[in-house]
Each structure stands twice: as structure tokens, then as C-alpha cells.
Amino acid sequence: MTTLAVGDIVEATITQVITDAAVLLSYGTMTGTLQLPEISWLRARSTAQFSAGDTVRVRVIAVDHARFSASIRQLHPEQDPWLEARTLVVGQLVEGVVRVVVEWGVWFRVGAGLDGLWLHPERNVALVEGERVTLVVHAIDDERQTIIVRPARV
């Protein structure tokens, strides 16, 4: 019987690719799951780069009997975009690009893999995806890894 521990780094075999959701793995007698958010520090949107039968190097992040959860991104903690966020300070001006506009807020790309959120934007401000905006860092929540921003001029 195969045994794994949290933190182990292994070469697992891909047994199934669930489109844009997860990759199922096999390691010895154990089965594993590589969820979409654990593929990359950047927001992974696809599992298209994986194929059944391929091997992939992963870090074990959880073990439950004969099952394990795996991560590729945790093999490279130095690439965590939140490291850049820790250099930001409240009141600082940053450049952002509108990424997504929804009824309750606007997501801005403020760094590589780093987003800021403007909650409940004023209705008279029309922003479009791709637009560059100067923002003010309003709050940083290290625990939730959230950056709250607002446009420098509204």
C-alpha cells in the first residue's frame, strides 16, 4: 500500500481531465485531485494543457486514507502574487486595468496575478474591460488576501 504525507513531492499520473475544473491523478494505490486553483498562482482558467496518461510533478497538500489533494503552484511559493501585495500600503496610488465589471463591483488587475476590488461603484461611473485607471489602495486584508481599491478620481 502506498502512503503519502502532506508536503511530499511526487510524480503522479493523470488518469482523467475534467474540463476546466480538475485533473484526477494516480500515485501507487492512491487517487488524487488537482483542482483548477492549485494549477498556477495566476488564475488558471483551463485544464487544456493536461492529458490522461501524462505525469505531473505535484506537492501533496492533503491526505485522507487512499485519497490526496495536490498542488503544482505550491511547488513555487516564490511566485505567489500576494508577496507583491505585501509591499502595498493603504493610500498608495496604483495603476489598474479593468478586468471584470459586475453589478456590485469592479475587479481591477493591479499586478501580475493580483486583483483589487472596488465594491459598489457609483452608478455614474462607466468603466469598460481593458480600461486603465489610477486607483487608491483603500484596504488590504492579508488573511483573506483581498485588496480593496477605489479610483483616484470619481
N, C-alpha and C positions, 0 to 999 in steps of 0.2 A: 504494500500500500504506500502511495506517495504521500508525503507530508510537506506542507508549506507553512511558513510563518510570515507575519506582516513584516515587510521590509525586504524580503527575499527578491532577488532579481533573477528572472528565468527567461528562457526562450520557449514560448508556448506556440502551439499550432492552432491556426484559425480553423474552426470547424464550420462556422456559419457567419454570414454577414447579414445583419438586419439593417436594411437600407435606412440611412440617416438616423439611426438610433443606437446601435451597439454592435459589438463584434463578440461572438462566442468563441471561447478558447478551450483547449485541452492541454493538460500538463500531467503526464503519467495517468493515474486513475482519477484525477480531479478535473472538474469542469470550471471554467471561469467566464467572467463577463468584463469586457472593456467598454464602458459607457462612453457615449459621444463626448461629454465634457472632459473626460480623462485622456483624450487623444492628444490634445495640444493646449498650451496656455492661451493661445488665441482661440477665439470662439470657433470651434470646429463645427461645420455645417453638414459634413458628409462623411460617410464611411467608404466612399468610392475607391480610395487607394488600397483597400484591403480585398483579398480574395481567399476563399476557402482553400486550405492546403498550405498557404504561406506560413512562415514562422515570424513571430514578432517578439522583440525583447520588451519585457514589462517589469514593473515593480508591483509586488503583491501589496495591496492596501487593506484587505480584509479577508479573513478565512472563517468559514462556517462549515464544519465537517468536511464533506467532499467537494465543496464549492469555494471559489475565491473570486475576489474583485481585483481588477488590475488597472494599472495606470502607465501610460507612456510619458505623460507630462511630468510626473514626479521623478522620472529619471534625470530631469534637468531643472532642478529648483532655481538655478541662477537665471532662468528665462522667465520667471514669474513676473508678470507685468505689475503686480502690486508693489514690487520693490521700487519702481519709479513713483508710484503713488505716495510712498512714504517720504518722498522729497518735497511734496506739495505742502503748502501752508494755506490756511484759511485767509481769504482776502487777496490771494495771488491771482494775477491775470494769466490766463492760458488761452491758447488758440484751440478751437474745436471745430469739428466738421459734423454737421447734422447727419446722424446715422438712421434714426427712425423717429417719425412723428406719430404719436398716438393721442387719443382724446385727453388723457390725464397727464401727459408729459412729453418731453423730447429727450432722446438719447443722443449724446454727442461723443464722437471719438476724440479723446484728449491726449492720447499717447498710443504707443504700439500695444494693442490688446487691452487698452484702458478706456473705459467709458465713464462719462459723467451724466447725471440725470438732472433735468430741470423739471420739477414737479409742478403741475397745474399752471402751465404757461398762460400769460394774459391772452385773451381771445383776439386782441387787435394786432398781435404779432404773427406774421405769416412767415414761416420758415419752410424750406424745402430740403429734401435729402441731398447731401453733397455740398450744401452751402457752408462757407467758412464763417465762423462767428468768434469774436473775442468774448471770453467768459470770465467770470469771477468765481473762484472756488468758495463756496458758501459753507460747506461742512465736509468732513472726512470721517467715515466710520470704519476704523481699522478692523474691528471684529467682523463686521458684515461685508467688508471690502466694497464699500459704496462711497462714491464721490457725488455730492450734491453741488450743482453749479447753477448760475443764472447769467444771462447775457450781461455784459458790462453796461450796455445801454438798452433800455427797454422803451 
